[in-house]
């Protein structure tokens, strides 16, 4: 998979791209991630990419020209373009699985007061990571990339993400490691039994219990 991210602040991605699973996936060639600065595509002599919005109002608005030129320079026949915006569809695990099957993603990170409305015509998807507003689309784009890259073949063990929260519509079951008894809090006996059928049954029941307590809305959709 190839991912191109368009942003005004490329250095925000330095740590993200060079740590943990993302770094290992890049080193192994399982994903190629490139960061592009909007300003590199500006036709303005001073590399200006924003201006005041027509009709007045607070804040600056990202201009169409640099973003159009950037997308048009990077887009291929198999590209999907994602626009990060609070007005987009709420991001879910099922979308992460869908995006993980794409060959090439371009992610546009908005900033300032917003972006010229005509930029929406470039996007195949408009995505929001929640009902709140951030200073820009950089952090949301990292959320998308992280959630997608971990699903790529060979990046992590398949069993790890098949049992993730939300993968089957439920929250994940509790997990434990050594010691068996920590400050009087003991690992459930069933997990020490070696009886896999009973362990699977317990895990499913605990997932249901946790989902009912913490996210009953998920059960309503099942």
C-alpha positions in Angstrom: 0.0 0.0 0.0 1.0 3.6 -0.7 -0.2 6.5 1.4 0.4 10.2 0.6 -0.5 12.7 3.2 -1.0 16.4 2.3 -0.4 18.8 5.2 0.9 22.3 6.1 2.9 20.8 9.0 5.1 17.8 7.8 7.2 17.7 10.9 4.2 16.7 13.0 4.6 13.2 11.4 8.3 12.7 12.3 7.8 10.7 15.5 4.6 8.9 14.3 6.3 7.5 11.2 9.5 6.4 12.9 8.2 4.4 15.9 6.6 1.1 16.7 4.5 -0.8 14.2 4.4 1.9 11.6 8.1 2.2 11.4 8.5 -1.6 11.1 5.9 -1.8 8.4 7.7 0.9 6.4 11.1 -0.8 6.9 9.7 -4.1 5.6 8.2 -2.5 2.6 4.6 -3.3 3.6 3.6 0.3 3.3 5.1 3.4 1.7 4.1 6.7 3.5 5.0 10.1 2.0 4.3 13.5 3.5 3.7 16.4 1.2 3.6 20.1 2.1 0.8 22.1 0.4 3.2 25.0 0.0 5.3 23.0 -2.5 2.3 23.2 -4.9 1.5 26.8 -4.4 1.8 29.1 -7.5 2.1 32.2 -5.2 5.6 33.7 -5.2 5.5 33.6 -1.3 4.0 30.0 -1.3 0.8 31.3 0.2 -1.9 28.6 0.6 -4.6 30.4 2.5 -6.7 33.6 2.3 -9.6 35.4 3.9 -13.0 33.8 3.2 -15.5 35.6 1.0 -18.3 37.1 3.0 -16.2 37.8 6.0 -15.8 35.8 9.2 -12.9 34.8 11.5 -9.9 32.8 10.4 -8.2 31.9 7.2 -9.4 29.4 4.5 -7.2 27.0 2.6 -7.1 27.8 -1.1 -8.2 25.3 -3.8 -5.3 25.7 -6.2 -2.4 24.1 -4.1 -4.5 21.2 -3.0 -6.0 20.5 -6.4 -2.5 20.6 -8.0 -1.1 18.3 -5.2 -3.8 15.7 -5.6 -3.7 15.8 -9.4 0.1 15.3 -9.3 -0.1 12.3 -7.0 -3.4 10.6 -8.0 -3.3 7.3 -9.9 -6.1 5.2 -11.4 -6.4 3.1 -8.2 -6.3 6.1 -5.8 -8.8 6.9 -3.1 -8.8 10.4 -1.7 -9.8 11.0 1.9 -10.6 14.5 3.3 -10.3 14.8 7.0 -13.2 17.0 8.3 -15.6 17.2 11.3 -18.4 17.0 8.7 -17.3 13.6 7.4 -18.8 10.2 8.2 -17.8 8.9 11.7 -14.9 6.5 11.4 -15.5 2.9 12.4 -13.4 -0.3 12.3 -15.3 -1.6 9.3 -14.0 1.4 7.3 -10.5 0.6 8.5 -10.9 -2.9 7.0 -12.2 -1.5 3.8 -9.4 1.0 3.4 -6.8 -1.7 4.1 -7.8 -3.3 0.8 -7.0 -0.2 -1.2 -3.7 0.2 -3.1 -3.2 4.0 -2.8 -4.6 6.5 -0.4 -4.2 10.3 -0.5 -5.2 12.0 2.8 -5.9 15.7 2.9 -5.4 17.4 6.2 -7.4 20.6 6.6 -6.2 23.5 8.8 -7.1 27.0 10.0 -10.8 27.9 9.7 -11.4 25.4 7.0 -10.9 24.8 3.3 -12.4 26.1 0.1 -15.7 24.2 -0.5 -14.6 23.2 -4.0 -11.8 21.0 -2.5 -14.6 18.5 -1.5 -15.0 17.6 -5.1 -11.6 15.9 -5.0 -12.6 13.5 -2.2 -13.9 9.9 -2.5 -14.5 9.9 1.3 -14.9 12.6 3.9 -14.1 11.2 7.3 -14.4 12.4 10.9 -12.9 10.7 13.9 -15.4 12.2 16.4 -17.8 14.9 17.2 -15.2 17.5 18.3 -12.9 20.0 16.6 -9.1 19.9 16.4 -6.7 22.5 15.1 -6.1 20.5 11.9 -6.4 17.1 10.2 -2.9 15.9 11.0 -3.8 13.9 14.2 -7.0 12.5 12.6 -4.9 11.4 9.6 -2.5 9.6 11.9 -5.5 7.8 13.4 -6.6 6.6 10.0 -3.1 5.5 9.0 -2.4 3.6 12.2 -5.8 1.8 12.1 -5.3 0.8 8.5 -1.6 -0.2 8.4 -2.0 -2.6 11.3 -4.5 -4.5 9.2 -2.2 -5.0 6.3 -1.0 -8.5 5.6 2.0 -9.5 7.8 2.1 -6.3 9.8 0.8 -7.9 12.9 -0.6 -11.4 13.6 -4.0 -11.8 12.0 -5.4 -13.2 15.2 -4.5 -10.0 17.0 -6.8 -7.8 14.9 -9.5 -10.4 14.4 -10.1 -10.3 18.2 -9.9 -6.5 18.4 -12.7 -4.5 20.0 -15.4 -3.7 17.3 -14.2 -6.4 14.9 -17.2 -8.6 15.8 -19.4 -5.7 17.0 -18.3 -6.2 20.6 -15.7 -4.7 22.9 -12.7 -6.9 23.5 -12.6 -9.5 26.3 -10.3 -9.0 29.4 -6.7 -10.3 29.1 -4.2 -11.1 31.8 -0.5 -12.0 32.2 1.9 -13.0 35.0 1.6 -13.0 38.0 -1.5 -15.1 38.6 -2.1 -13.2 41.9 -1.3 -9.5 42.0 -2.3 -7.7 45.2 -5.1 -10.1 45.8 -6.5 -9.7 42.2 -6.4 -13.1 40.6 -6.5 -14.3 37.1 -9.8 -16.1 36.4 -9.4 -19.9 36.8 -10.8 -20.7 33.4 -7.8 -19.0 31.7 -5.5 -21.3 33.6 -7.5 -24.5 32.8 -6.1 -25.2 29.3 -9.7 -26.0 28.2 -10.0 -23.9 25.0 -13.7 -24.4 24.5 -14.4 -23.1 28.0 -11.9 -20.3 27.5 -13.6 -19.2 24.2 -17.0 -19.3 25.9 -15.8 -17.2 28.8 -14.2 -14.7 26.5 -17.4 -14.3 24.5 -19.5 -13.9 27.6 -17.1 -11.3 29.0 -17.2 -9.4 25.7 -21.0 -9.3 25.8 -20.9 -8.3 29.5 -18.4 -5.5 28.9 -20.2 -4.2 25.8 -23.5 -4.2 27.7 -22.0 -2.2 30.5 -19.9 0.3 28.5 -21.3 0.5 25.0 -24.9 -0.8 24.9 -25.4 1.0 21.7 -23.2 -1.5 19.9 -25.5 -4.4 21.0 -28.5 -2.5 19.6 -26.9 -2.6 16.1 -26.2 -6.4 16.3 
